[in-house]
Amino acid sequence: VQLQASGGGLVQAGGPLRLSCVASGRTSTSVYMGWFRQAPGKEREFVSAVRLNYGTTYYANSVKGRFTISRDNAKNTIYLQMNSLKPEDTAVYYCAATPNANLISSTRVQPSSWDYWGQGTLVTVSS
């Protein structure tokens, strides 16, 4: 599975931005797709995920209520609508996917639980 993320850029605090991630290859094997982010000097952290067949969504507490993940299974694409952006949201955002259907809350947030990664797209929020 190959993942191509796009949509990053520079935005003012309080503004919106939408990220997209297109999957190609053996996309039928993916059960979850999601987003992680990594700020300079920090570890990669979970942002959001969606279970592709059921549409169940998951969010980190830090983005809940501001970010919305959605999917278009026909286009093998997920989106991350980010609203009310804050300077602390500045990071490289990575798209990820996994065929593992057994993720639970404690493992879903771990980068090591995900098998496929996109190249990342930079989001910079200015204050």
C-alpha positions, 0 to 999 in steps of 0.5 A, spaced: 500 500 500 502 506 498 500 513 501 500 520 498 498 525 503 497 532 501 494 539 503 499 542 508 501 549 508 501 555 512 495 558 515 493 563 521 491 561 528 484 560 528 483 558 520 482 551 517 486 546 513 484 540 509 489 534 508 488 528 503 491 522 503 490 517 497 491 510 498 494 505 492 496 498 491 493 493 495 488 498 498 483 492 500 487 489 505 487 496 509 482 496 515 484 502 518 487 509 515 489 515 520 493 521 521 499 522 526 503 528 526 510 530 528 513 536 531 520 538 531 524 535 537 518 531 539 515 524 538 510 522 532 503 522 535 496 519 534 491 524 531 485 521 528 483 514 525 477 511 521 475 504 521 474 504 513 468 499 513 464 501 519 466 509 518 468 509 526 472 514 528 477 516 533 481 522 535 486 524 540 484 529 546 488 534 543 484 535 537 477 532 539 472 537 537 476 541 532 478 536 527 474 531 523 476 525 519 472 522 513 473 517 508 471 516 501 472 508 500 470 509 492 476 513 492 481 510 497 482 517 500 481 519 507 481 527 509 482 530 515 478 537 516 482 541 521 478 547 524 480 552 529 488 551 528 493 553 533 500 554 533 501 547 537 498 544 531 504 545 527 507 539 525 509 534 519 502 530 518 503 523 516 498 518 513 498 511 515 494 505 514 494 498 517 490 491 515 490 490 523 483 489 525 485 488 532 487 495 534 485 497 541 485 504 544 492 503 547 495 500 540 491 504 535 495 510 538 502 507 537 506 508 530 509 501 531 502 498 530 501 501 523 504 498 517 504 503 511 506 510 511 505 516 507 511 521 506 508 527 510 505 534 509 507 540 513 502 544 517 504 551 519 500 555 524 502 562 525 500 566 531 
